[in-house]
Amino acid sequence: MFKIIHQSVEEKSEEFKQSMRRINYVTPTSYLELLSMYKKLLKSQRTKVEKGINRLGRGLEVLKTAAVEVDKLSTQLEASAPELAKT
């Protein structure tokens, strides 16, 4: 894909040169910069996704803990309900 992108930039640079009479150089260095930028972007997005996964995981743990506590409290309430009805 990067090869296709680089080649299309070369073609557009030639069109730019023809129409505007200005030169835009497309060099091997610009190709390497494209790869470098993609690598940085990919790393950034992976970090963002990993943070989201961790956040959701912690949220699920909190929900599981809350469900266990609710079950305990429900059991206690059911056990004390007959006692409350007598009073």
N, C-alpha and C positions, 0 to 999 in steps of 0.2 A: 504494500500500500504506500509506503514512504517513497518508493521508487516512482510510482505513478504520480504522487503529489509533486515530487521534485521535478519530474519531466514536464508536468503541466505548468509549473511555475516558469520553467525555461521557455516553453511555448508562449506563455502570456508575456514574458519579458521581451521576446522577439516582437510580438504584436505591439507592445508598448513602445519599443524602439522605432518601429515603422510609423506609428501614428503620432507620437509625441516628440520624436527625435531625441529621446533621452535614453541613456543606457542604464539598465539594471543588471548587475552582475549576479549570476547564479553559479556559485562555486562549490567545490567539495566541502568547504568549511560551512557553507550555509546548510548543506545536507546534514552535516554532523550537528549543527545547532538545532535543526529540526528534531533529530533523534534525542538530543539532550533535553529539549523542551518537553518532548513527549514523556521521557523518563521521569522528569520532575513532576509533571502533571499526574502521571500514573501513580507515583509514590504518594502524592498529596491525596488523591482520591482513595487510595487503599487505606491510608491512615484515617481518613474521614469515615469510611465504611466500617473499619475495625472499631473505632470509637462508638459508632452507632450500635454495632453488635454488642459490645460490652455494656453499653447503657441499657439496651433492651434486656440483656441477660440479668443485670442487677435488678431491673424492674420486675422481671418474672420471679426472681427469688423473693423479693419483697411481697409480691402478691401471693406466692405460695405460703410464706410465713403468716401473712394476714389470714389466709383461708384456714390454716391450722388453728390459729388463735380464735377465729370466729366459731369453729367447730367446738373448741373447748368451752368457750363461753356459752354456746347454745346448749351443750350438755349440762353445764352447771345451772343454767336457767331452767331447763326442763326438770332437773332434779329438785330444784328449790321451788318450782311452781306449785306442787301440791301443798307444800308447807305454807306458801303465801295464801293459797285458797282457804286454808283452815283459819287464818287470822282475820 
